[in-house]
């Protein structure tokens, strides 16, 4: 029978699930592995379970990222909402020269004057809002027709604007949904110029912002479920809604800026976080998950001299070694498979 040296692997879970092994002699190389007589002094069972590779990061509970509303025309700021006030579709976000700028819903910012014969996704966005506000008589598409202009005139009349049928740049602000005024950069009666910042706003639902190292980007996948632990130790479910790369300025001239990954976590249960204005929370990401797999403690893995890994299995008064294929490493355990590897099997765990 050919001889082989069996080596113990001191296994360490590394980033991404890799395995680093420091190899130590486990038995005398003069003895064939399948003839090892010793009984197992420390053991564990092969178990079937769901294995999750998770990582927890610090997060901040607030109202999400802030967006700035910028003035489009010269004049006097005649009205601006209070900080903390909420504004919904069709309502006034601010007034310049006593003319309202109206909040509408949409992902595309207002960037041009809209009039008859205009075409594009911003026209579609405008018409979707007109329909939602109850105006009729036009087709909701990407073409600004005479019927669209008539609906705009009705809307302008209701808003006490000149009934031109043309939406001038500055008459509307598009946001993804209802907004909450976060802070003010101007006050009523201030003279304002085009391009001047007036206020910043967020969404009306609370979210968690997490800043991760660039090397942890694998954790922040859009749409991925997460678990958020609140200050009172209760947990709520969340989902990664946005992922972006940010540059953190250097703290001193002799340091370089850092690249970070910012993840925004949407929370469906707003009641659970209603009592917190701002709070530090823990966010648990699941980088990988394997359901119903066979696992052993990582320490049970043995590195074979001829390559690969195995486990030591009791067999009466002797032990034998079964080679295994490894999968996901997580929480001190490792997914294993191979001939003879079954649930409940007793394997050795070196002390």
NORDADA-V300446 format. One line per field, one symbol per residue. ss: DSSP state (2 for helix, 1 for strand, 0 for the rest). Layout:
ss=???
This chain:
ss=000001111111102220111111100000002220000000111011111111111111110000111100001111110000011000011111001111111000000001000010222222222222000000000010022222222222220000000010000111100011111100000011000011111110001111111222222000001111100000111111111111110000000001111111111000222000001111111111111111111222011100001111111001111111111111001111100000000111000
